Amino acid sequence: MFSETQNVKYDVKTSTVIFQGKPITLVERTPILSPRQREQRKKEIEGKLFNIFRKYANTDKKSA
């Protein structure tokens, strides 16, 4: 499992948008990962999403 406490550097992009007449500052942080780390993170996310989708697919079958 990918540890969130690792010392990860981030690419930071900041922009300001107007919402309901007020300026809102958006900060987008993207982790800078090695190809190996990126693949590991991708597999973890895919596995978690699969479990969520499987859970709801099983729920739909029970209610039918």
Biopython code that builds the backbone (N, CA, C, O; Angstrom):
import numpy as np
from Bio.PDB.StructureBuilder import StructureBuilder

atoms = [
    (1, "MET", "N", (0.843, -1.185, 0.000)),
    (1, "MET", "CA", (0.000, 0.000, 0.000)),
    (1, "MET", "C", (0.883, 1.241, 0.000)),
    (1, "MET", "O", (1.927, 1.272, 0.652)),
    (2, "PHE", "N", (0.464, 2.245, -0.723)),
    (2, "PHE", "CA", (1.231, 3.484, -0.835)),
    (2, "PHE", "C", (1.066, 4.280, 0.446)),
    (2, "PHE", "O", (-0.052, 4.533, 0.895)),
    (3, "SER", "N", (2.164, 4.665, 1.015)),
    (3, "SER", "CA", (2.122, 5.400, 2.270)),
    (3, "SER", "C", (2.033, 6.901, 2.010)),
    (3, "SER", "O", (2.883, 7.473, 1.327)),
    (4, "GLU", "N", (1.012, 7.523, 2.553)),
    (4, "GLU", "CA", (0.823, 8.956, 2.369)),
    (4, "GLU", "C", (1.839, 9.766, 3.168)),
    (4, "GLU", "O", (1.971, 10.972, 2.957)),
    (5, "THR", "N", (2.560, 9.116, 4.087)),
    (5, "THR", "CA", (3.512, 9.839, 4.904)),
    (5, "THR", "C", (4.876, 9.918, 4.251)),
    (5, "THR", "O", (5.800, 10.500, 4.819)),
    (6, "GLN", "N", (5.018, 9.341, 3.062)),
    (6, "GLN", "CA", (6.288, 9.421, 2.363)),
    (6, "GLN", "C", (6.576, 10.875, 2.012)),
    (6, "GLN", "O", (5.666, 11.699, 1.920)),
    (7, "ASN", "N", (7.855, 11.175, 1.818)),
    (7, "ASN", "CA", (8.258, 12.510, 1.443)),
    (7, "ASN", "C", (8.049, 12.690, -0.056)),
    (7, "ASN", "O", (8.952, 12.414, -0.846)),
    (8, "VAL", "N", (6.864, 13.151, -0.452)),
    (8, "VAL", "CA", (6.516, 13.288, -1.854)),
    (8, "VAL", "C", (6.521, 14.766, -2.219)),
    (8, "VAL", "O", (5.978, 15.606, -1.501)),
    (9, "LYS", "N", (7.154, 15.064, -3.361)),
    (9, "LYS", "CA", (7.134, 16.434, -3.862)),
    (9, "LYS", "C", (5.925, 16.590, -4.774)),
    (9, "LYS", "O", (5.464, 15.622, -5.378)),
    (10, "TYR", "N", (5.417, 17.809, -4.871)),
    (10, "TYR", "CA", (4.219, 18.075, -5.647)),
    (10, "TYR", "C", (4.459, 19.176, -6.663)),
    (10, "TYR", "O", (5.192, 20.133, -6.414)),
    (11, "ASP", "N", (3.821, 19.015, -7.818)),
    (11, "ASP", "CA", (3.741, 20.071, -8.811)),
    (11, "ASP", "C", (2.514, 20.883, -8.424)),
    (11, "ASP", "O", (1.421, 20.327, -8.321)),
    (12, "VAL", "N", (2.669, 22.188, -8.209)),
    (12, "VAL", "CA", (1.569, 23.015, -7.716)),
    (12, "VAL", "C", (1.165, 24.013, -8.798)),
    (12, "VAL", "O", (2.002, 24.732, -9.344)),
    (13, "LYS", "N", (-0.134, 24.042, -9.095)),
    (13, "LYS", "CA", (-0.690, 25.019, -10.027)),
    (13, "LYS", "C", (-1.774, 25.781, -9.286)),
    (13, "LYS", "O", (-2.669, 25.181, -8.691)),
    (14, "THR", "N", (-1.692, 27.098, -9.323)),
    (14, "THR", "CA", (-2.644, 27.941, -8.626)),
    (14, "THR", "C", (-3.384, 28.809, -9.634)),
    (14, "THR", "O", (-2.780, 29.371, -10.548)),
    (15, "SER", "N", (-4.688, 28.911, -9.458)),
    (15, "SER", "CA", (-5.488, 29.793, -10.312)),
    (15, "SER", "C", (-6.598, 30.399, -9.470)),
    (15, "SER", "O", (-6.985, 29.852, -8.438)),
    (16, "THR", "N", (-7.095, 31.522, -9.922)),
    (16, "THR", "CA", (-8.179, 32.194, -9.226)),
    (16, "THR", "C", (-9.385, 32.250, -10.149)),
    (16, "THR", "O", (-9.268, 32.621, -11.316)),
    (17, "VAL", "N", (-10.545, 31.878, -9.618)),
    (17, "VAL", "CA", (-11.791, 31.911, -10.371)),
    (17, "VAL", "C", (-12.802, 32.749, -9.589)),
    (17, "VAL", "O", (-12.684, 32.926, -8.376)),
    (18, "ILE", "N", (-13.782, 33.252, -10.305)),
    (18, "ILE", "CA", (-14.841, 34.023, -9.667)),
    (18, "ILE", "C", (-16.057, 33.119, -9.509)),
    (18, "ILE", "O", (-16.547, 32.553, -10.487)),
    (19, "PHE", "N", (-16.541, 32.984, -8.279)),
    (19, "PHE", "CA", (-17.723, 32.180, -7.982)),
    (19, "PHE", "C", (-18.688, 33.040, -7.190)),
    (19, "PHE", "O", (-18.366, 33.503, -6.096)),
    (20, "GLN", "N", (-19.860, 33.251, -7.738)),
    (20, "GLN", "CA", (-20.887, 34.079, -7.113)),
    (20, "GLN", "C", (-20.331, 35.448, -6.722)),
    (20, "GLN", "O", (-20.612, 35.979, -5.648)),
    (21, "GLY", "N", (-19.532, 35.996, -7.639)),
    (21, "GLY", "CA", (-18.989, 37.334, -7.447)),
    (21, "GLY", "C", (-17.796, 37.424, -6.523)),
    (21, "GLY", "O", (-17.303, 38.523, -6.268)),
    (22, "LYS", "N", (-17.317, 36.307, -6.014)),
    (22, "LYS", "CA", (-16.183, 36.327, -5.089)),
    (22, "LYS", "C", (-15.023, 35.547, -5.685)),
    (22, "LYS", "O", (-15.225, 34.492, -6.286)),
    (23, "PRO", "N", (-13.806, 36.061, -5.523)),
    (23, "PRO", "CA", (-12.647, 35.311, -6.031)),
    (23, "PRO", "C", (-12.340, 34.111, -5.136)),
    (23, "PRO", "O", (-12.311, 34.221, -3.911)),
    (24, "ILE", "N", (-12.116, 32.977, -5.769)),
    (24, "ILE", "CA", (-11.753, 31.752, -5.064)),
    (24, "ILE", "C", (-10.408, 31.298, -5.620)),
    (24, "ILE", "O", (-10.236, 31.206, -6.835)),
    (25, "THR", "N", (-9.467, 31.017, -4.745)),
    (25, "THR", "CA", (-8.161, 30.535, -5.181)),
    (25, "THR", "C", (-8.163, 29.014, -5.176)),
    (25, "THR", "O", (-8.436, 28.384, -4.154)),
    (26, "LEU", "N", (-7.856, 28.433, -6.326)),
    (26, "LEU", "CA", (-7.770, 26.986, -6.457)),
    (26, "LEU", "C", (-6.307, 26.580, -6.492)),
    (26, "LEU", "O", (-5.505, 27.168, -7.218)),
    (27, "VAL", "N", (-5.969, 25.576, -5.707)),
    (27, "VAL", "CA", (-4.606, 25.060, -5.692)),
    (27, "VAL", "C", (-4.670, 23.593, -6.095)),
    (27, "VAL", "O", (-5.281, 22.777, -5.405)),
    (28, "GLU", "N", (-4.041, 23.266, -7.208)),
    (28, "GLU", "CA", (-4.012, 21.890, -7.704)),
    (28, "GLU", "C", (-2.625, 21.321, -7.430)),
    (28, "GLU", "O", (-1.619, 21.817, -7.936)),
    (29, "ARG", "N", (-2.599, 20.281, -6.626)),
    (29, "ARG", "CA", (-1.321, 19.633, -6.290)),
    (29, "ARG", "C", (-1.292, 18.247, -6.910)),
    (29, "ARG", "O", (-2.163, 17.416, -6.651)),
    (30, "THR", "N", (-0.285, 18.011, -7.727)),
    (30, "THR", "CA", (-0.114, 16.716, -8.376)),
    (30, "THR", "C", (1.190, 16.118, -7.884)),
    (30, "THR", "O", (2.240, 16.747, -8.013)),
    (31, "PRO", "N", (1.148, 14.910, -7.319)),
    (31, "PRO", "CA", (2.393, 14.319, -6.816)),
    (31, "PRO", "C", (3.349, 14.014, -7.958)),
    (31, "PRO", "O", (2.936, 13.574, -9.031)),
    (32, "ILE", "N", (4.622, 14.252, -7.716)),
    (32, "ILE", "CA", (5.661, 13.914, -8.679)),
    (32, "ILE", "C", (6.191, 12.542, -8.263)),
    (32, "ILE", "O", (6.905, 12.413, -7.269)),
    (33, "LEU", "N", (5.827, 11.522, -9.041)),
    (33, "LEU", "CA", (6.162, 10.144, -8.705)),
    (33, "LEU", "C", (7.034, 9.523, -9.791)),
    (33, "LEU", "O", (6.991, 9.922, -10.955)),
    (34, "SER", "N", (7.820, 8.543, -9.381)),
    (34, "SER", "CA", (8.584, 7.769, -10.354)),
    (34, "SER", "C", (7.594, 6.889, -11.121)),
    (34, "SER", "O", (6.480, 6.667, -10.647)),
    (35, "PRO", "N", (7.978, 6.386, -12.292)),
    (35, "PRO", "CA", (7.067, 5.509, -13.037)),
    (35, "PRO", "C", (6.606, 4.308, -12.207)),
    (35, "PRO", "O", (5.449, 3.901, -12.306)),
    (36, "ARG", "N", (7.487, 3.745, -11.401)),
    (36, "ARG", "CA", (7.131, 2.604, -10.554)),
    (36, "ARG", "C", (6.096, 2.999, -9.511)),
    (36, "ARG", "O", (5.117, 2.284, -9.297)),
    (37, "GLN", "N", (6.313, 4.147, -8.858)),
    (37, "GLN", "CA", (5.374, 4.626, -7.854)),
    (37, "GLN", "C", (4.026, 4.958, -8.493)),
    (37, "GLN", "O", (2.976, 4.670, -7.918)),
    (38, "ARG", "N", (4.054, 5.564, -9.680)),
    (38, "ARG", "CA", (2.820, 5.918, -10.375)),
    (38, "ARG", "C", (2.012, 4.662, -10.701)),
    (38, "ARG", "O", (0.792, 4.650, -10.532)),
    (39, "GLU", "N", (2.685, 3.601, -11.168)),
    (39, "GLU", "CA", (2.010, 2.345, -11.497)),
    (39, "GLU", "C", (1.435, 1.702, -10.243)),
    (39, "GLU", "O", (0.319, 1.183, -10.261)),
    (40, "GLN", "N", (2.201, 1.738, -9.152)),
    (40, "GLN", "CA", (1.731, 1.176, -7.880)),
    (40, "GLN", "C", (0.486, 1.920, -7.402)),
    (40, "GLN", "O", (-0.489, 1.291, -6.989)),
    (41, "ARG", "N", (0.509, 3.245, -7.454)),
    (41, "ARG", "CA", (-0.643, 4.053, -7.026)),
    (41, "ARG", "C", (-1.850, 3.753, -7.907)),
    (41, "ARG", "O", (-2.970, 3.640, -7.410)),
    (42, "LYS", "N", (-1.624, 3.623, -9.222)),
    (42, "LYS", "CA", (-2.710, 3.336, -10.159)),
    (42, "LYS", "C", (-3.375, 1.997, -9.836)),
    (42, "LYS", "O", (-4.602, 1.897, -9.835)),
    (43, "LYS", "N", (-2.567, 0.969, -9.564)),
    (43, "LYS", "CA", (-3.113, -0.350, -9.246)),
    (43, "LYS", "C", (-3.921, -0.321, -7.953)),
    (43, "LYS", "O", (-4.969, -0.960, -7.864)),
    (44, "GLU", "N", (-3.441, 0.417, -6.951)),
    (44, "GLU", "CA", (-4.174, 0.525, -5.688)),
    (44, "GLU", "C", (-5.533, 1.191, -5.895)),
    (44, "GLU", "O", (-6.542, 0.733, -5.359)),
    (45, "ILE", "N", (-5.556, 2.266, -6.671)),
    (45, "ILE", "CA", (-6.814, 2.975, -6.927)),
    (45, "ILE", "C", (-7.773, 2.093, -7.715)),
    (45, "ILE", "O", (-8.964, 2.035, -7.406)),
    (46, "GLU", "N", (-7.258, 1.403, -8.734)),
    (46, "GLU", "CA", (-8.106, 0.507, -9.524)),
    (46, "GLU", "C", (-8.721, -0.575, -8.650)),
    (46, "GLU", "O", (-9.902, -0.891, -8.791)),
    (47, "GLY", "N", (-7.920, -1.147, -7.743)),
    (47, "GLY", "CA", (-8.420, -2.193, -6.859)),
    (47, "GLY", "C", (-9.512, -1.686, -5.935)),
    (47, "GLY", "O", (-10.516, -2.364, -5.720)),
    (48, "LYS", "N", (-9.314, -0.485, -5.384)),
    (48, "LYS", "CA", (-10.318, 0.087, -4.486)),
    (48, "LYS", "C", (-11.603, 0.408, -5.247)),
    (48, "LYS", "O", (-12.699, 0.151, -4.747)),
    (49, "LEU", "N", (-11.478, 0.966, -6.453)),
    (49, "LEU", "CA", (-12.663, 1.262, -7.254)),
    (49, "LEU", "C", (-13.402, -0.013, -7.635)),
    (49, "LEU", "O", (-14.633, -0.047, -7.627)),
    (50, "PHE", "N", (-12.652, -1.065, -7.971)),
    (50, "PHE", "CA", (-13.279, -2.338, -8.326)),
    (50, "PHE", "C", (-14.120, -2.849, -7.158)),
    (50, "PHE", "O", (-15.246, -3.308, -7.352)),
    (51, "ASN", "N", (-13.571, -2.769, -5.948)),
    (51, "ASN", "CA", (-14.312, -3.225, -4.762)),
    (51, "ASN", "C", (-15.586, -2.414, -4.553)),
    (51, "ASN", "O", (-16.621, -2.966, -4.182)),
    (52, "ILE", "N", (-15.513, -1.111, -4.789)),
    (52, "ILE", "CA", (-16.705, -0.267, -4.647)),
    (52, "ILE", "C", (-17.748, -0.645, -5.681)),
    (52, "ILE", "O", (-18.917, -0.829, -5.343)),
    (53, "PHE", "N", (-17.336, -0.764, -6.945)),
    (53, "PHE", "CA", (-18.280, -1.107, -8.003)),
    (53, "PHE", "C", (-18.880, -2.493, -7.777)),
    (53, "PHE", "O", (-20.067, -2.709, -8.021)),
    (54, "ARG", "N", (-18.059, -3.422, -7.314)),
    (54, "ARG", "CA", (-18.548, -4.769, -7.054)),
    (54, "ARG", "C", (-19.591, -4.748, -5.933)),
    (54, "ARG", "O", (-20.597, -5.455, -5.999)),
    (55, "LYS", "N", (-19.345, -3.946, -4.923)),
    (55, "LYS", "CA", (-20.285, -3.824, -3.812)),
    (55, "LYS", "C", (-21.650, -3.349, -4.313)),
    (55, "LYS", "O", (-22.678, -3.919, -3.946)),
    (56, "TYR", "N", (-21.665, -2.314, -5.144)),
    (56, "TYR", "CA", (-22.925, -1.776, -5.628)),
    (56, "TYR", "C", (-23.554, -2.663, -6.681)),
    (56, "TYR", "O", (-24.780, -2.687, -6.796)),
    (57, "ALA", "N", (-22.769, -3.391, -7.451)),
    (57, "ALA", "CA", (-23.321, -4.335, -8.427)),
    (57, "ALA", "C", (-24.044, -5.456, -7.680)),
    (57, "ALA", "O", (-25.111, -5.893, -8.111)),
    (58, "ASN", "N", (-23.482, -5.923, -6.578)),
    (58, "ASN", "CA", (-24.121, -6.961, -5.770)),
    (58, "ASN", "C", (-25.406, -6.437, -5.130)),
    (58, "ASN", "O", (-26.375, -7.185, -5.000)),
    (59, "THR", "N", (-25.428, -5.183, -4.736)),
    (59, "THR", "CA", (-26.614, -4.570, -4.147)),
    (59, "THR", "C", (-27.743, -4.501, -5.171)),
    (59, "THR", "O", (-28.898, -4.773, -4.841)),
    (60, "ASP", "N", (-27.415, -4.137, -6.414)),
    (60, "ASP", "CA", (-28.432, -4.048, -7.471)),
    (60, "ASP", "C", (-29.074, -5.399, -7.735)),
    (60, "ASP", "O", (-30.282, -5.462, -7.964)),
    (61, "LYS", "N", (-28.309, -6.475, -7.710)),
    (61, "LYS", "CA", (-28.845, -7.813, -7.968)),
    (61, "LYS", "C", (-29.818, -8.239, -6.871)),
    (61, "LYS", "O", (-30.805, -8.924, -7.139)),
    (62, "LYS", "N", (-29.532, -7.827, -5.626)),
    (62, "LYS", "CA", (-30.400, -8.200, -4.506)),
    (62, "LYS", "C", (-31.745, -7.491, -4.581)),
    (62, "LYS", "O", (-32.771, -8.054, -4.198)),
    (63, "SER", "N", (-31.741, -6.245, -5.080)),
    (63, "SER", "CA", (-32.985, -5.484, -5.119)),
    (63, "SER", "C", (-33.845, -5.807, -6.335)),
    (63, "SER", "O", (-35.000, -5.387, -6.397)),
    (64, "ALA", "N", (-33.302, -6.549, -7.306)),
    (64, "ALA", "CA", (-34.059, -6.881, -8.524)),
    (64, "ALA", "C", (-35.021, -8.021, -8.301)),
    (64, "ALA", "O", (-35.730, -8.420, -9.226)),
]
sb = StructureBuilder()
sb.init_structure("model")
sb.init_model(0)
sb.init_chain("A")
sb.init_seg("    ")
for serial, (resi, resn, name, xyz) in enumerate(atoms, 1):
    if name == "N":
        sb.init_residue(resn, " ", resi, " ")
    sb.init_atom(name, np.array(xyz, "f"), 0.0, 1.0, " ", f" {name:<3s}", serial, name[0])
structure = sb.get_structure()
